[in-house]
């Protein structure tokens, strides 16, 4: 449900709705935020087991400026997505929102719900994951835990 196609459709279905972004700790991004960019972020990497991988997502960057009268409607954001279509290449990508509040963090979108008045976007905390848990000797539960251990000499790291 956190894909660009579903999100864009929701924006188009509710063009007058306000956008309400909820951080993982239930704080709310001030309603006068700006979306400063929409981009395709592509990362090519080697995991700790030596496997080449690729990860791609759509990232919206937010800026909370001093312009407290600014309000972005769903319809306006849908138009910005239209402009970004050559960059996104028509792919249905996972959605990430980058926001600064003491630190700049790229939060994955956990879910969004919509009414004609408001689209509420719930963000999740990003978590590192070991993609080669079998090579590291990690259990499935340990592979997604931040700070999981890879023993020296295990071939993991």
C-alpha positions as CSV (number, residue, x, y, z in Angstrom):
1,X,0.0,0.0,0.0
2,X,3.0,2.3,0.3
3,X,3.7,2.4,-3.4
4,X,3.8,5.4,-5.6
5,X,1.0,4.3,-7.8
6,X,-1.4,3.8,-4.9
7,X,-0.3,7.1,-3.3
8,X,-0.7,9.1,-6.6
9,X,-4.1,7.6,-7.1
10,X,-5.1,8.6,-3.6
11,X,-3.9,12.2,-4.2
12,X,-5.9,12.3,-7.5
13,X,-9.0,10.9,-5.8
14,X,-9.0,13.5,-3.0
15,X,-7.5,16.7,-4.7
16,X,-8.8,19.1,-2.1
17,X,-7.5,17.1,0.9
18,X,-4.9,18.4,3.2
19,X,-1.8,16.3,3.9
20,X,-1.1,15.1,7.4
21,X,2.3,13.4,8.0
22,X,2.7,11.5,11.2
23,X,6.2,10.6,12.3
24,X,6.9,7.2,14.0
25,X,6.8,8.7,17.5
26,X,3.3,10.2,16.6
27,X,4.6,13.7,16.3
28,X,3.2,15.5,13.3
29,X,5.1,17.4,10.6
30,X,3.9,21.0,10.7
31,X,1.2,21.5,8.1
32,X,3.1,24.3,6.3
33,X,5.8,21.9,5.0
34,X,7.0,22.1,1.4
35,X,7.9,19.2,-0.8
36,X,11.2,20.4,-2.2
37,X,11.8,17.4,-4.5
38,X,10.5,14.1,-5.7
39,X,13.2,11.7,-6.8
40,X,14.1,8.2,-7.8
41,X,16.8,6.9,-5.5
42,X,18.7,3.9,-6.8
43,X,21.4,2.1,-4.8
44,X,23.6,-0.6,-6.1
45,X,25.6,-2.5,-3.5
46,X,27.2,-5.7,-2.4
47,X,25.7,-7.2,0.7
48,X,27.8,-8.7,3.5
49,X,27.5,-12.1,1.9
50,X,29.0,-10.9,-1.4
51,X,25.8,-10.7,-3.4
52,X,25.2,-7.8,-5.8
53,X,21.9,-6.1,-5.1
54,X,19.9,-3.1,-6.1
55,X,17.3,-1.1,-4.2
56,X,15.1,1.6,-5.7
57,X,12.5,3.9,-4.1
58,X,10.7,7.2,-4.6
59,X,11.8,9.8,-2.1
60,X,10.0,13.0,-1.2
61,X,12.1,15.6,0.5
62,X,10.3,17.9,3.0
63,X,11.2,21.3,4.2
64,X,9.5,23.1,7.0
65,X,10.2,26.8,6.4
66,X,9.1,30.0,8.0
67,X,6.2,30.4,5.6
68,X,3.5,29.3,8.0
69,X,0.7,30.1,5.6
70,X,1.9,27.6,3.0
71,X,-0.4,24.6,2.6
72,X,0.1,21.8,0.1
73,X,-3.1,20.1,-1.1
74,X,-3.3,16.6,-2.4
75,X,-4.1,17.9,-5.9
76,X,-1.0,20.2,-6.0
77,X,1.2,17.3,-4.9
78,X,-0.4,15.1,-7.6
79,X,0.7,17.7,-10.2
80,X,4.2,17.7,-8.9
81,X,4.2,13.9,-9.3
82,X,3.0,14.4,-12.9
83,X,6.1,16.6,-13.5
84,X,8.3,13.9,-11.9
85,X,7.1,11.1,-14.1
86,X,10.2,11.2,-16.4
87,X,12.4,10.8,-13.4
88,X,10.3,8.0,-11.8
89,X,10.1,6.3,-15.2
90,X,6.6,4.9,-14.6
91,X,7.8,2.5,-12.0
92,X,5.6,1.7,-9.1
93,X,8.2,2.3,-6.3
94,X,8.2,2.1,-2.5
95,X,7.6,5.5,-1.0
96,X,10.0,7.2,1.4
97,X,9.7,10.7,2.9
98,X,12.9,12.5,4.0
99,X,12.3,14.9,6.9
100,X,14.6,16.9,9.1
101,X,13.9,17.3,12.8
102,X,17.3,17.6,14.5
103,X,18.5,15.0,12.0
104,X,17.6,14.3,8.4
105,X,16.0,10.9,8.2
106,X,14.5,9.0,5.2
107,X,11.3,7.4,6.7
108,X,9.6,4.6,4.8
109,X,5.9,5.2,4.4
110,X,4.1,2.6,6.5
111,X,0.6,3.4,5.4
112,X,-1.8,6.2,4.3
113,X,-5.5,6.7,4.7
114,X,-7.7,9.2,3.0
115,X,-10.9,11.1,3.4
116,X,-12.0,14.0,1.2
117,X,-10.7,16.3,3.9
118,X,-7.4,14.8,4.8
119,X,-4.8,12.2,3.7
120,X,-2.9,10.9,6.7
121,X,0.5,9.5,6.0
122,X,2.1,7.3,8.7
123,X,5.8,7.0,8.6
124,X,7.9,4.2,10.0
125,X,11.4,4.1,11.4
126,X,14.0,2.8,8.9
127,X,15.8,-0.3,10.1
128,X,19.0,-1.8,8.8
129,X,18.8,-5.4,7.8
130,X,21.3,-8.2,7.1
131,X,20.4,-9.5,3.6
132,X,22.8,-12.5,3.9
133,X,21.8,-13.8,7.3
134,X,22.6,-17.4,6.3
135,X,26.2,-16.4,5.5
136,X,26.5,-14.6,8.8
137,X,24.9,-17.4,10.9
138,X,22.1,-15.1,12.0
139,X,18.6,-16.3,12.7
140,X,15.7,-14.7,10.7
141,X,14.8,-12.7,13.8
142,X,18.3,-11.3,14.0
143,X,18.7,-10.2,10.4
144,X,16.4,-7.2,10.7
145,X,17.5,-6.0,14.1
146,X,19.6,-2.8,14.3
147,X,22.9,-3.6,15.9
148,X,22.8,-7.3,15.2
149,X,26.1,-8.9,15.6
150,X,28.3,-10.4,12.9
151,X,31.2,-12.2,14.6
152,X,34.7,-11.3,13.4
153,X,35.9,-13.9,10.9
154,X,32.3,-15.2,10.2
155,X,32.4,-14.1,6.6
156,X,29.5,-11.7,7.3
157,X,31.3,-8.4,7.5
